[in-house]
Amino acid sequence: MEQRTLGTQGLTVSALGYGAMGTAMAYGPTDDTESIAAIRRAHDEGVTFFDTAELYGWGVGEKLLGHALAPIRDEVVIATKFGFTSTYGSDSRPEHIREVVDNSLKNLGVDTIDVLYQHVPDPAVPIEDVVGVMQEYVEAGKVKYLGLSNADEDTIRRAHAVHPISVLQNEYSIFARDSEPLLPVLEELGIGFVAFSPLARGFLSGAVRPRNELDASDVRQMIGWWAPENFGTNVEIARQLTEVAADKGTTLSQLALGWLLAQRDYVVPIPGSRDAGRVSQNNASAQVRLTAEDLARIAEIAPDGGAGSRGR
C-alpha cells in the first residue's frame, strides 16, 4: 500500500489506517475474535497505522489492539489518546495525562507509543501546559510523535509553538466538511491530517440503516444525519454517490475513501470495521483514482456535506 508522510518529524504510515473505536464501543455489541481477525487482516493487506484511545472501553480497546498487534509490533504505528473523564468531560490536567499515558503503555503492552494525541481540548488547562507534559514523554523515549484531535486553529498554533505537532485528527468525510478551513494551516505548519469517521459513521458504507434498526447503545442514535427530518435527504445523497461509484466500477465506501485520499497527499483516513471482509473492501479504496470530473460530480451531489449535524 502507498505510504504517506504526516508532519515533518519523520512519521510515515500507510495511506489508509485502521480506527479501532468500534472494537470496544459506539456501534453495538462487539466480538473480540472478529475484531482481532479484522485488525490482522488490515495488517496483512498493508495497513501499518492503528488508532485507539483510552476512551474506547476505558482500556479495553487498547488491550485488544495491543494483543492483536503484539506479534507484529515492530511493523506498525500505534496511536492512542488521552483527555476524557469517565463521565465524558474533558481532563488534561498534567497529573491526569501522566496517569492515562502510563496506563496506555501497559494496556497496549508497548514500551513506546508511536503517536500520542490530546483527544479533546480542555478549556481549564492551557494547551501549552498540555503539550509540555506530552513533550516529557517524547524526551523520555516513551512517545515518538505528538498529535491533536478535535482542535481548532488557535489550539494548533499554540501547541505547535511548544513542540512540533505531527498530525491533527478530526472528523472528515464527504458528509463532514467543517475541518477543511484548517487544511491551509496544516500546510503552513507542516502537519498531517488523519480523518476519523471517513465513512460518515457508516452512512457512506453502502449499508446504512435507520435509527429504529440500530442497537439502542449505537452512537448513531444521537447523530443528526440519522434524524427523521434529515435521513431521507441523506439516503438520496448516498444513492447518487453510489451511482458515481458504479460508473467507476467501485463501491460507495471505496468512493468515499478515495475521495479523501484525493483531497491532499497528507490526508490519511482511518476507517474501522469489525468485519475482516469489509476491511478488505475498505483497503481496496487505496487503488481508486478519481478524476477532476469525478470530484466535480461529488461536489455537485454533496456541496455542503450531509444534511443535518454530525453531532446531535
Helices and strands as residue ranges (DSSP letters): E 3-6, E 11-14, E 18-19, G 21-23, H 32-44, E 49-51, H 60-69, G 70-75, E 77-82, H 94-108, E 113-118, H 127-139, E 143-149, H 153-162, E 167-171, G 180-182, H 183-189, E 192-196, G 200-202, G 211-213, G 219-222, G 224-226, H 228-247, H 252-263, E 267-269, H 276-283, G 284-287, H 292-301
